[in-house]
Amino acid sequence: MKDEIKKKLIDRVFESGLMAMFVSCYLFFISLGSSNISKDVFILDLKVFAFILLMGSILLFEKSYKNDSGTIFITALEVALLSFITLYMQYIYFINPHIDTLNYILILVFLFYYIIKAYVLYVVGKKEHKDSLSDIKEILKDEEQPQNIMTEPKPGNVGVACDATQEEKSDKPKKKGAKRAKKKGDKE
């Protein structure tokens, strides 16, 4: 594999790992905040964090639309999901003030998701690289298209093949006509 393609794959996996670390740290600090901060301040913090994450996801959606980038769009979806989880944590906190176990479960779920995502990105990138090296698909695609021998003549070639046959046909009547004229002339 070329170094630049390998570097690109590693960068994509590294970005996925960074996002996993960010989400894990974020949820860990929320878990710490739920046990060390008063209830009113914690709920206000959750609202502020949810707002910040939602604005970040909207900006990422706009950037992905502008650049027509699928990877930025997926990151925007991930950030939007995290903001919705943060927004609903305040309601879960009312039901159970000890949301530590929920946060640890969410950390594990997000870590599992990002590990799978990194693996899929690497495998798909490697497969795309192997497919780009082989031109067999292009050759097969060209062979599958039937080439009809009996096609209509192209505009530039119309007069080439038809002129000779028309001259031959036009010569025959002239010869017959010339013979007739001679015969008529002979009779007269």
N, C-alpha and C positions, 0 to 999 in steps of 0.2 A: 504494500500500500504506500502511496506517495506520502511524503512528510506533511505537506499542506493539508491533505485530506484527513490524515490521521490527527493533525492538530485541530482541525475543525470539529471532528468527532469528539475529541477529548474536551474541547471548549464547551460543546453542548452538554456533555455529561457533567462537566464541572459546574456549569450554570445550574443544572438541575440539583446538584449537591449543595450549592450555595443557597438555593431556594429552600431546600429541606432544612438546612441549618437555621435559616432565618425563621421559618415557621416553627421549628422546634423551640428555639430560644424565645420567640414571641409567646407561644403557649406556656412555656415554663415560667416566664415572668408574670403572665396573667395568673398562673397558679400561685405563685409567691404573693402577688398582690391580693388575691382573694383571702389569704390567711393573715396578711400583715397590715392591710389598709382597712379603714372603716367602711361600712356598707355603702354609705352615700357617695363617698369619694371613689370607691371601686366601680360603682355603677356609672358615675360620670366619666371615669377613665375608659370604661368599655364603650360608652357612646362616642367619645372622642376618637378612640382607636378605630372603631367601626367607620366613622365618618372619614378619617384619613385614608383608611384602606379602600373605601368605596370611591373616593376621589382619585386615588392612585389607579384603581382598576378602570375607571372611566377614561383617564388619560392614556392608559395602555390600550384600551379599545380604540380610541381615536388614532393613536400611533399605528396600531395594526391595520386599521382601515386605510390610513394614508399611505403606508408602505406596502400594503397588501401582503402582510406577513402572517403566516399561520402560527409560527412559534410565539410571537408576541401576543397573538389572540389567545392562545392556550394559557400563557402566563397571566393575562388579564382575567380569564375565567377562574384561575386558581386564586388570584388575589380577591376577586369578587366573592368567591365561596368562603374565603377566610373572613372577609368583612361581614358576611351574613352570619357565620358561626359566632363571631364576636358580638354581633348585634343581639343574637338570641341567647347569649350566655347570661345576660342580665336577668332574663326570665327564668332560666334554669337556676340561677343563683338564688332567686326567691323561693324556689321549691326546695333546693338543697344547698345550704350555705357552704358546704364543703365540696367544691367542684374540682378538687384536686384529682380525683380518680378519673373524672371525665376528661380533664386536660391531658392526663397521661395517656388515656386511650386515644385521644385525638392526635397526640404526638406520635404514637405508634402507627396510627392509620396514615398520617401524612408521610412519615418516614417510609413506610411500606410502599405507598403510592410513588414517592420519588425514586425509590430504588428500582421499582418496576419501570418507571418512566425512563430512567437512565439506561437500563438494560435494553429497552425497546429502541430508544434513540440510537444506541450503539449498534444493535443488530440491524436495524433498518438502514442506517448510514453505511454500514459495511456491505449490505446487500446491494444498495444503490450503486456503490462504487464498483462492485463486481459486474453489475449489469451494464454500467457505462463502459467498461473495458471491452465487452463483447458486442460485436455488431451483427450477430446472427439474427436477432429480431428484425433489424432493418432489411437484411437480405431476404428473410422469409416474407416480410411484408411486401417487398418488391415482387417476389415470385408469385405471391398469391393473387396479385392483380392480373386479370387476364388481358393479354394483348391481342386484340382482334385484328386479324390480317385484312379483313374486308372493311376497312374504315373509309369514310368519305375523304376525298382529297383535301389537303390543307390549302388555304387561300393562296399561298405562294407557289404551289405545285400544280395548279389547275391547268395552266396552259401548256406545260411541258409534255405531259403524256398524251394529251388530247390533240395537240396540234398535228402530230405526225399522222394520226389516224384520220383526222379531218382533211388533211392535204391529200392523202391517198384516196379518200372517198371523193374529194372534189376533183381530182385528176381523172378519175374514171368517167364521170359524166362529160367532162370536157373532151375526152378522147372519143367517146361515143358520139358526142355532138359534132365533133370535128369530122369524124368519119361520115356521119350523116350529111354534114354540109358538103363534104367532098363528093359523096354519092349524088347528092342533089345537084351539085355543081357539074358533075360529070354528065348527068342526064340533060341538063339544060344546055 
